[in-house]
Amino acid sequence: MIWIYRNTTEGFEDLALAEMISAGLTQASNRFFYGESFDLEKSAYARFSIREVSRGSSPEEVITNFSENIPSPYRLEKIHKNKRCGSTSYAFLAEKIHGGEIRASHPKSIILVFSPDNVLWIAGFVREKTDSIVEKFGQITERTCVSLKPHAALALINISGSSPVIDPCCGTGLLPLAAKLLDRESYASDNNVNMLRMAKTNRDVLGVDLDIHNKDAFTPWLHDCCLVSDFPADRSWCTSAQDLSLAIFTKWIPFIKTFCVIFPDQIVEKLPSTIVINKKIKFTAGRTIVVGEVIRS
Ligand SMILES: C[S@@+](CC[C@H](N)C(=O)[O-])C[C@H]1O[C@@H](n2cnc3c(N)ncnc32)[C@H](O)[C@@H]1O
């Protein structure tokens, strides 16, 4: 059993939660998730995983039952409400039972004691995520004010599930590049030469193999794919005659199998009946991520 402590970026709580659930994890408490296996490296949000070693009905019991060799010096921490903090009384107890040196800094290992449901107590070794895909992705240089945050792009791809992934409004390329980093077949296009240049620079910084095409999103160009896109906003503030996101999405419906796309909130209730919506996830700036599939007659 693996336990995951989820850290979230403010404003992205719903997206982080959806990513954990779609990774097959079960939520135990606000920040703790568990499951049989989980690729921590590929998650945009999980930062710590805890390899469970012992469980019981009190912290004393889990420390006493901690059966593995503890590399010294080590640090003992407890999780209390969403925070990780040191606990002197648990540390004294651990030292008394297991010996070894308990250090506040530079430990060889961290042992976490926590109670996900305030009844069951669990202790395990903590592993922190390092050199993750999300950190690598953070190195991209070309961004605009409408670019997605790297962790949001990675979470969207994780949630979207099926392949190949296509983003016909790829902007600086975050979504198709995230898909590539997560080993998914992916396709990208945009009709703005500046955006195409930026996307290609980002691709080269990441050393990813991705063709990025100059194409109009109103003319779909790939079949049987998963549409993952952050559509352009309607810039004609003085009229609500047309919404670009709905117009582009409608064009793609006959071509796609599944989708994970970002719509302005007001569009979500207007989506056509030929699609099945599996998830709606609250996103930033009055937008909703809609995940689903297309019904074929
Ligand atoms: C919200 S931005 C996408 C941002 C992108 N996800 C990122 O992280 O940089 C929308 C993109 O749609 C593109 N776009 C607008 N109209 C288009 C069209 N008709 N065909 C293709 N791309 C279009 C814009 O150039 C812009 O790059």
The ligand as a Tripos MOL2 file, in Angstrom:
@<TRIPOS>MOLECULE
LIG
   27    29     1     0     0
SMALL
NO_CHARGES

@<TRIPOS>ATOM
      1 C1         -5.7420   30.2490  -24.4690 C.3       1 LIG1
      2 S1         -4.5490   30.1620  -25.7230 S.3       1 LIG1
      3 C2         -3.8050   28.6020  -25.4580 C.3       1 LIG1
      4 C3         -2.7410   28.6900  -24.4450 C.3       1 LIG1
      5 C4         -1.9260   27.4410  -24.3540 C.3       1 LIG1
      6 N1         -2.6630   26.3430  -23.7610 N.3       1 LIG1
      7 C5         -0.6390   27.7120  -23.5620 C.2       1 LIG1
      8 O1         -0.4580   27.1150  -22.4870 O.co2     1 LIG1
      9 O2          0.1580   28.5300  -24.0040 O.co2     1 LIG1
     10 C6         -5.4950   29.9140  -27.1720 C.3       1 LIG1
     11 C7         -4.6940   29.7280  -28.4260 C.3       1 LIG1
     12 O3         -5.6080   29.5300  -29.5010 O.3       1 LIG1
     13 C8         -4.9950   30.0510  -30.6740 C.3       1 LIG1
     14 N2         -6.0580   30.2540  -31.6880 N.ar      1 LIG1
     15 C9         -7.0320   31.2070  -31.7420 C.ar      1 LIG1
     16 N3         -7.8000   31.0150  -32.8200 N.ar      1 LIG1
     17 C10        -7.3040   29.9370  -33.4800 C.ar      1 LIG1
     18 C11        -7.6540   29.2440  -34.6690 C.ar      1 LIG1
     19 N4         -8.6990   29.6250  -35.4190 N.pl3     1 LIG1
     20 N5         -6.9190   28.1760  -35.0290 N.ar      1 LIG1
     21 C12        -5.8590   27.7590  -34.3010 C.ar      1 LIG1
     22 N6         -5.4810   28.3750  -33.1610 N.ar      1 LIG1
     23 C13        -6.1950   29.4480  -32.7490 C.ar      1 LIG1
     24 C14        -4.3120   31.3130  -30.2050 C.3       1 LIG1
     25 O4         -3.2660   31.6740  -31.0980 O.3       1 LIG1
     26 C15        -3.8200   30.8990  -28.8300 C.3       1 LIG1
     27 O5         -2.4900   30.4540  -28.9340 O.3       1 LIG1
@<TRIPOS>BOND
     1     1     2 1
     2     2     3 1
     3     2    10 1
     4     3     4 1
     5     4     5 1
     6     5     6 1
     7     5     7 1
     8     7     8 2
     9     7     9 1
    10    10    11 1
    11    11    12 1
    12    11    26 1
    13    12    13 1
    14    13    14 1
    15    13    24 1
    16    14    15 ar
    17    14    23 ar
    18    15    16 ar
    19    16    17 ar
    20    17    18 ar
    21    17    23 ar
    22    18    19 1
    23    18    20 ar
    24    20    21 ar
    25    21    22 ar
    26    22    23 ar
    27    24    25 1
    28    24    26 1
    29    26    27 1
@<TRIPOS>SUBSTRUCTURE
     1 LIG1         1 GROUP 0 **** ****
